[in-house]
Amino acid sequence: MITYWETGTSFTRLNTFQPNCWINSQELTNEEVEELINTYDVPRDFIMDVLDIDERSRIEVDEDKVLIILRVPLNNQNNGIPFITVPLGIIVSGNQVITICSRRTEIIPSLIKQVNENKITITNQFDYVLRIFLISAVWFLQFLKEINVQTALIEKDLENATKNKELHRLLHMEKCLVFFITSLKTNEMVLAKMRNGRNMQGIEHDEDLMEDVIIETKQALEMANVYSDIQSGMMDAFASIISNNLNVIMKQLTSVTIILMIPTLVASLYGMNVPNNFENSHYAFIFVIAISITLSLFGVLLFKWKNWF
């Protein structure tokens, strides 16, 4: 879907293209891809790279265009992995800005909302790039907090778990963190090139805003690294806990089996077709039951004393 937005103090959606408007495209069809290429002179290779889910962040500077790919977080509840990252492409050419993404993310709506609520201002076309980087870092931090909350819930379930279901859930959280760490590292590299690259010297940008973007990105990267280290230790610890819980259950079942064997043994001895001094007694059955119960209780007390239950 391709949408057109009039820029200024606020964003207003347009029905058709107008010069110097912001072109936002996401969840593109083949016809819309060809429209971007033929009508708005977007390089085909660049679009194909943006649509590649595994494409890494990078920046290219041509004579009249700046082509940027950054990775942004995405809530992916339809899959086993709750959060992933996808490429988002930005083209800055003079007063023209084009954004391209294969999926619908929270980044662009957040940018529009903040501008329309006068929370932020965009003074030049390159501010789009920095604001998108900043909002992306903020969403990384937001999703990292959600990952931490979900991990805490999984941790409670793991304390008494004997199956691998909870470990699989924890592994999905670990995969999210790996995606985040990889994406944030490449985004950080792009920011460094934007700030220090020779080809970027002629492009004006807000130095304070650039500093804020770098700080937020580093904070998100450090938080993701910390959570990843914690979860790596948790995976090993809870794998041992699950094994130990299973051993405890097996010990309890074995103890119950031994206790149940006592009445069986007594009944088997007195059920043999041999003289046992009780074959003619009217109280033989009661006596056998009493012996079985007494020995079983003794076994239970012994196991309790040995802490085997």
C-alpha positions as CSV (number, residue, x, y, z in Angstrom):
1,M,0.0,0.0,0.0
2,I,1.3,3.4,-1.0
3,T,0.2,6.5,0.8
4,Y,1.1,10.2,0.3
5,W,1.5,12.7,3.1
6,E,1.8,16.5,3.0
7,T,4.6,17.6,5.3
8,G,5.0,20.7,7.4
9,T,4.0,21.4,11.0
10,S,1.8,18.3,10.7
11,F,1.2,15.4,8.4
12,T,-1.9,15.3,6.2
13,R,-2.8,12.4,4.1
14,L,-3.2,13.1,0.4
15,N,-5.3,11.3,-2.2
16,T,-2.7,11.6,-4.9
17,F,1.0,12.4,-5.3
18,Q,2.1,16.0,-5.0
19,P,5.7,17.3,-5.4
20,N,7.9,17.1,-2.3
21,C,5.3,15.0,-0.4
22,W,6.3,12.1,1.8
23,I,5.7,8.7,0.1
24,N,5.1,5.9,2.6
25,S,4.8,2.4,1.2
26,Q,4.3,-0.9,3.1
27,E,3.0,-4.4,2.4
28,L,3.7,-3.7,-1.3
29,T,2.1,-5.6,-4.1
30,N,4.0,-6.4,-7.4
31,E,2.1,-3.5,-9.1
32,E,3.1,-1.1,-6.4
33,V,6.7,-2.2,-6.6
34,E,6.8,-1.4,-10.3
35,E,5.1,1.9,-9.7
36,L,7.8,3.0,-7.3
37,I,10.5,1.9,-9.7
38,N,9.0,3.5,-12.9
39,T,7.2,6.5,-11.5
40,Y,9.3,7.6,-8.5
41,D,12.7,6.4,-9.8
42,V,13.4,4.1,-6.9
43,P,16.3,1.7,-7.7
44,R,15.0,-1.9,-8.2
45,D,17.9,-3.4,-6.3
46,F,17.2,-1.2,-3.3
47,I,13.5,-2.3,-3.2
48,M,14.4,-5.9,-3.5
49,D,16.9,-5.5,-0.6
50,V,14.2,-3.9,1.6
51,L,11.7,-6.6,0.8
52,D,14.3,-9.2,1.8
53,I,13.5,-10.1,5.5
54,D,17.2,-10.9,6.2
55,E,18.7,-7.8,4.7
56,R,21.1,-6.0,7.1
57,S,21.2,-2.2,7.8
58,R,23.4,-0.1,5.6
59,I,23.6,3.4,4.0
60,E,24.5,4.3,0.4
61,V,25.1,7.8,-1.0
62,D,24.6,8.5,-4.7
63,E,25.0,11.9,-6.4
64,D,21.4,13.0,-5.6
65,K,20.1,10.3,-3.3
66,V,20.8,8.9,0.1
67,L,19.6,5.3,0.4
68,I,19.3,3.9,4.0
69,I,18.2,0.6,5.3
70,L,17.6,0.1,9.0
71,R,16.1,-2.8,10.9
72,V,13.0,-2.0,13.0
73,P,11.2,-4.2,15.6
74,L,7.9,-5.8,14.8
75,N,5.3,-7.4,17.1
76,N,4.9,-10.9,15.6
77,Q,2.3,-12.6,17.7
78,N,1.1,-14.9,14.8
79,N,4.4,-16.8,15.1
80,G,6.0,-18.7,17.9
81,I,8.6,-15.9,18.1
82,P,6.7,-12.9,19.6
83,F,9.1,-10.2,18.3
84,I,11.2,-10.0,15.2
85,T,13.0,-7.3,13.1
86,V,12.4,-6.3,9.5
87,P,14.2,-3.9,7.1
88,L,12.8,-0.4,6.6
89,G,14.2,1.5,3.6
90,I,14.4,5.3,3.5
91,I,15.3,7.3,0.4
92,V,16.1,11.0,0.7
93,S,16.4,12.9,-2.6
94,G,16.3,16.6,-2.3
95,N,13.0,17.5,-0.8
96,Q,11.6,14.0,-1.5
97,V,11.4,11.3,1.1
98,I,10.3,7.8,0.4
99,T,9.9,5.0,3.1
100,I,9.5,1.4,2.2
101,C,8.8,-1.6,4.4
102,S,7.5,-5.1,3.7
103,R,5.4,-5.3,6.8
104,R,3.2,-2.9,8.8
105,T,5.1,-1.7,11.8
106,E,4.5,0.7,14.7
107,I,7.3,3.1,13.6
108,I,5.6,5.2,10.9
109,P,2.3,5.6,12.8
110,S,4.3,6.7,15.9
111,L,6.1,9.3,13.8
112,I,2.9,10.6,12.3
113,K,1.2,10.7,15.8
114,Q,4.1,12.6,17.4
115,V,4.3,15.2,14.7
116,N,0.5,15.8,14.6
117,E,0.4,16.1,18.4
118,N,3.2,18.7,18.2
119,K,5.5,16.5,20.3
120,I,8.3,16.8,17.7
121,T,9.1,19.0,14.8
122,I,10.8,18.1,11.5
123,T,12.9,21.0,10.1
124,N,14.5,19.3,7.1
125,Q,14.2,16.1,5.1
126,F,17.1,14.4,6.9
127,D,15.2,14.8,10.2
128,Y,12.9,12.1,8.9
129,V,15.8,9.6,9.0
130,L,16.9,10.5,12.5
131,R,13.3,10.6,13.9
132,I,12.7,7.1,12.4
133,F,15.9,5.9,14.0
134,L,14.9,7.4,17.3
135,I,11.4,6.0,17.3
136,S,12.8,2.6,16.3
137,A,15.2,2.6,19.3
138,V,12.3,3.6,21.6
139,W,10.2,0.6,20.3
140,F,13.2,-1.7,20.7
141,L,13.3,-0.6,24.4
142,Q,9.5,-1.1,24.7
143,F,9.6,-4.6,23.3
144,L,12.6,-5.4,25.4
145,K,10.6,-4.6,28.5
146,E,7.8,-6.8,27.3
147,I,10.3,-9.6,26.7
148,N,11.5,-9.2,30.3
149,V,7.9,-9.4,31.6
150,Q,7.1,-12.5,29.6
151,T,10.4,-14.1,30.7
152,A,9.5,-13.5,34.3
153,L,6.1,-15.3,33.8
154,I,7.9,-18.2,32.1
155,E,10.3,-18.3,35.0
156,K,7.5,-18.9,37.4
157,D,6.1,-21.7,35.3
158,L,9.6,-23.3,35.0
159,E,10.0,-23.7,38.7
160,N,7.7,-26.7,38.8
161,A,8.0,-27.8,35.2
162,T,8.8,-31.3,34.1
163,K,8.3,-30.8,30.4
164,N,10.1,-28.9,27.7
165,K,7.2,-26.5,26.8
166,E,8.4,-23.7,29.0
167,L,12.0,-24.1,27.8
168,H,10.8,-23.7,24.2
169,R,9.0,-20.5,25.2
170,L,12.2,-19.3,26.8
171,L,14.1,-20.2,23.7
172,H,11.8,-18.1,21.7
173,M,12.5,-15.1,23.9
174,E,16.2,-15.8,23.4
175,K,15.7,-15.8,19.6
176,C,14.0,-12.4,19.9
177,L,17.0,-11.0,21.8
178,V,19.4,-12.4,19.2
179,F,17.4,-10.6,16.4
180,F,17.4,-7.4,18.4
181,I,21.1,-7.5,19.2
182,T,22.0,-8.1,15.6
183,S,19.7,-5.4,14.3
184,L,20.8,-2.8,16.8
185,K,24.5,-3.4,16.1
186,T,24.0,-2.8,12.4
187,N,21.8,0.2,13.1
188,E,24.5,1.6,15.3
189,M,27.0,1.1,12.4
190,V,24.8,3.1,10.1
191,L,24.4,5.9,12.6
192,A,28.2,6.1,12.9
193,K,28.6,6.3,9.1
194,M,25.9,9.0,9.0
195,R,27.7,11.0,11.6
196,N,31.3,10.6,10.5
197,G,31.2,9.5,6.8
198,R,32.8,11.7,4.3
199,N,29.9,11.4,1.9
200,M,27.6,12.7,4.6
201,Q,29.4,15.9,5.4
202,G,27.3,18.0,3.0
203,I,24.0,16.8,4.5
204,E,22.6,19.0,7.3
205,H,21.3,17.3,10.4
206,D,20.5,18.2,14.0
207,E,23.6,17.2,16.0
208,D,21.6,17.1,19.3
209,L,19.0,14.9,17.7
210,M,21.8,12.6,16.3
211,E,23.3,12.4,19.8
212,D,19.9,11.4,21.2
213,V,19.5,8.7,18.6
214,I,22.9,7.2,19.3
215,I,22.3,7.2,23.1
216,E,18.9,5.5,22.7
217,T,20.3,2.9,20.3
218,K,23.2,2.1,22.6
219,Q,20.9,1.9,25.6
220,A,18.7,-0.6,23.7
221,L,21.7,-2.6,22.6
222,E,23.1,-2.8,26.1
223,M,19.7,-3.8,27.6
224,A,19.4,-6.5,24.9
225,N,22.8,-7.8,25.7
226,V,22.1,-7.9,29.5
227,Y,18.8,-9.7,29.0
228,S,20.5,-12.2,26.6
229,D,23.2,-13.0,29.1
230,I,20.6,-13.5,31.8
231,Q,18.5,-15.7,29.7
232,S,21.5,-17.8,28.6
233,G,22.2,-18.5,32.3
234,M,18.5,-19.2,32.9
235,M,18.3,-21.7,30.1
236,D,21.1,-23.8,31.7
237,A,19.7,-23.4,35.2
238,F,16.2,-24.3,34.3
239,A,17.2,-27.3,32.2
240,S,18.8,-28.6,35.4
241,I,15.7,-27.8,37.4
242,I,13.5,-29.7,35.0
243,S,15.8,-32.7,35.2
244,N,15.8,-32.5,39.0
245,N,12.0,-32.2,39.1
246,L,11.7,-35.2,37.0
247,N,14.1,-37.1,39.2
248,V,12.0,-36.1,42.3
249,I,8.8,-37.4,40.7
250,M,10.5,-40.7,39.7
251,K,11.8,-41.1,43.3
252,Q,8.3,-40.5,44.6
253,L,6.7,-43.0,42.2
254,T,9.4,-45.6,43.1
255,S,8.7,-45.1,46.8
256,V,4.9,-45.6,46.2
257,T,5.7,-48.7,44.1
258,I,7.7,-50.2,47.0
259,I,5.0,-49.5,49.5
260,L,2.4,-51.1,47.3
261,M,4.6,-54.2,47.0
262,I,4.5,-54.9,50.8
263,P,0.8,-56.0,50.9
264,T,1.3,-57.9,47.7
265,L,4.2,-59.8,49.2
266,V,2.3,-60.6,52.4
267,A,-0.8,-61.7,50.4
268,S,1.4,-63.9,48.2
269,L,3.0,-65.6,51.1
270,Y,-0.3,-66.5,52.8
271,G,-2.0,-67.3,49.5
272,M,0.3,-70.2,48.8
273,N,-1.2,-73.7,48.7
274,V,1.0,-74.9,51.6
275,P,0.4,-75.2,55.3
276,N,0.8,-71.9,57.1
277,N,-1.0,-72.4,60.4
278,F,-3.8,-70.1,59.3
279,E,-5.6,-72.3,56.8
280,N,-8.3,-73.3,59.3
281,S,-8.5,-70.0,61.2
282,H,-11.6,-67.8,60.9
283,Y,-9.4,-64.8,61.5
284,A,-6.8,-65.5,58.9
285,F,-8.0,-62.8,56.4
286,I,-8.1,-60.1,59.1
287,F,-4.7,-61.2,60.3
288,V,-3.1,-60.9,56.9
289,I,-4.7,-57.5,56.3
290,A,-3.4,-56.3,59.6
291,I,0.1,-57.5,58.8
292,S,0.0,-55.8,55.4
293,I,-1.3,-52.5,56.9
294,T,1.3,-52.5,59.7
295,L,4.2,-53.2,57.4
296,S,3.0,-50.6,54.9
297,L,2.7,-48.0,57.6
298,F,6.2,-48.9,58.8
299,G,7.5,-48.5,55.2
300,V,5.8,-45.1,54.9
301,L,7.3,-43.9,58.2
302,L,10.7,-45.2,57.2
303,F,10.6,-43.3,53.8
304,K,9.4,-40.2,55.6
305,W,12.3,-40.4,58.0
306,K,14.7,-40.9,55.1
307,N,13.0,-38.0,53.3
308,W,12.3,-40.2,50.2
309,F,8.8,-39.0,49.8
